[in-house]
């Protein structure tokens, strides 16, 4: 009886061991079908609101991921944008570019201080990505209005009034907001003035614009007035073309006959010199070829002559 | 012309089919060329990224090889023109091989430039969109002109020999006989023909001298017209031209030695030829040494800014070993050895010429690459490999392939045409004999006059 029990117990033990083995195989992560799927990386999502008073508002999501010790932009991922409220409303989606930024243009009527909705909550989400884990970012924005006027004949001034609607919809001043003026240059923006300009108690600001910045041939330059990275209002931008620059005449040098001129404006002395040398030498070469033809003809003439 | 002597000269100098050694030589050269061609096809498919050239070193061994080929090609003007016009009749046997080397070198100078372009189909942009102010356009013009003149200077003195081969070459293959018939232009040696041919050769010999000076001066201006340290030098024109004459002379000596031994031409490439060429090489080397001194000593005296940095790299930096090897082994040692008569015997002078040629190739590398390793506008955080240029196997294969190609062209020219001018050498010999006889007679007449 003891032997029988031993045999049965051994058999059961084997069965248990086999059963546990398969259970373990199924339980271990990375086994079976999930084994081939790589681990998804974490990302950081940033969200900014821009209100370009000329072209309209837009949202910009920046996505980056950590590789080694540094962050690199995430390229080619779809970012979904939402407007939060009683119900989440989808605003659209955009792909991240090579800098990891995805931009979505918003309807101009969405951000309108004249309506009754003054606070907006936006959300940008990266989801269902094969490479990255889901991540989102929320941004709360309060509407604001920036009125800019440009004045002056010899002394130029930019006057800014920043207001925001209160709970009743009345526009009230927005003090202590940093406003910066720039001039658009070829590759970047040139800040105007070295001081930090903040709106006063009445939401106003006066900026002196220098009168010695080069413009185009007519003295026209592109000025930008920006409220940047405000905690409540986000970014507000106004761009305007002004005749406040110094006229710059086009450099005529490349059209003149200089060594560095274009082909059609080669210096005359060089054209004459090089061509004279070439004509002289190649003239001699052609003469030599004629001599060779003559030598050949002499043979034929003397043959029959 | 003494017919029996002519027959003897013909027997010695007429082209012969390749022997076993010749076939092996051609086979090896062809193989090297094919490897080079394979590497070039890879470069065409993938692009210049197969080379080690990057944003800093944008000119590498292709360009240094180009400058080397242009330098060697100046031998044509030296032997065929300068020595011929100065009536150095001893140089007559050397003129043919000098022009063969010149033509072959200048052809491959053009080819290697197109290889360096990366996009060969853009070559015609030079023609359609080239600016007359550009040193590159001048270089293209002068190289094409020099090639044509070199071909004419190779061909025209060859005409009487071609006629001789046409008349006596019954045992040549039919295609070769046809070639001689066509190229000889029906030459009969008539006085009128002789007169026209001599005039044509004289015109080309005079014309090639300024063009030869021009070709290497303009090539030097590709570098000297920039503001880069090491290149921004007023000395570059004469420095390059003098260096070219040195390597050209060394190339002729090397060819003389090989042909003399392989084709049993001791009667034509005599010990006297080696002796005179050795002295000429010493003279040219001393002139080149003078320009080297000007090129390096005065900037080293001042060690001004980036020029100083460049010189530090050459004198005791990354390129020091190569620089001093080139200067000592490629220039000083051969010059010293050739000062002695024993050093001007065939074997020693041949070995010294090999050193001069190798030194000249690496000298051109030292002219091109170190300057580029120190960029005019440095870039932040570039890969380390950009700072230390070492050619890839593809670059080596193509460069060595081009050298093999040039040797192959010379080999085939030697195979087809007499490497020593038959008629011209015989005429020079007969003139010498006549002059010697006239002098002897004059001396005899003097001694007969009673005192």
Boltz contact constraints between the chains, C-beta under 6 A:
constraints:
  - contact:
      token1: [A, 259]
      token2: [B, 133]
      max_distance: 6.0
  - contact:
      token1: [A, 263]
      token2: [B, 131]
      max_distance: 6.0
  - contact:
      token1: [A, 266]
      token2: [B, 132]
      max_distance: 6.0
  - contact:
      token1: [A, 266]
      token2: [B, 133]
      max_distance: 6.0
  - contact:
      token1: [A, 270]
      token2: [B, 132]
      max_distance: 6.0
  - contact:
      token1: [A, 270]
      token2: [B, 133]
      max_distance: 6.0
  - contact:
      token1: [A, 271]
      token2: [B, 132]
      max_distance: 6.0
  - contact:
      token1: [A, 274]
      token2: [B, 132]
      max_distance: 6.0
  - contact:
      token1: [A, 281]
      token2: [B, 145]
      max_distance: 6.0
  - contact:
      token1: [A, 284]
      token2: [B, 203]
      max_distance: 6.0
  - contact:
      token1: [A, 284]
      token2: [B, 207]
      max_distance: 6.0
  - contact:
      token1: [A, 285]
      token2: [B, 148]
      max_distance: 6.0
  - contact:
      token1: [A, 288]
      token2: [B, 152]
      max_distance: 6.0
  - contact:
      token1: [A, 288]
      token2: [B, 200]
      max_distance: 6.0
  - contact:
      token1: [A, 291]
      token2: [B, 196]
      max_distance: 6.0
  - contact:
      token1: [A, 291]
      token2: [B, 200]
      max_distance: 6.0
  - contact:
      token1: [A, 294]
      token2: [B, 196]
      max_distance: 6.0
  - contact:
      token1: [A, 295]
      token2: [B, 185]
      max_distance: 6.0
  - contact:
      token1: [A, 295]
      token2: [B, 193]
      max_distance: 6.0
  - contact:
      token1: [A, 295]
      token2: [B, 196]
      max_distance: 6.0
  - contact:
      token1: [A, 296]
      token2: [B, 185]
      max_distance: 6.0
  - contact:
      token1: [A, 296]
      token2: [B, 186]
      max_distance: 6.0
  - contact:
      token1: [A, 298]
      token2: [B, 192]
      max_distance: 6.0
  - contact:
      token1: [A, 298]
      token2: [B, 193]
      max_distance: 6.0
  - contact:
      token1: [A, 299]
      token2: [B, 186]
      max_distance: 6.0
  - contact:
      token1: [A, 299]
      token2: [B, 188]
      max_distance: 6.0
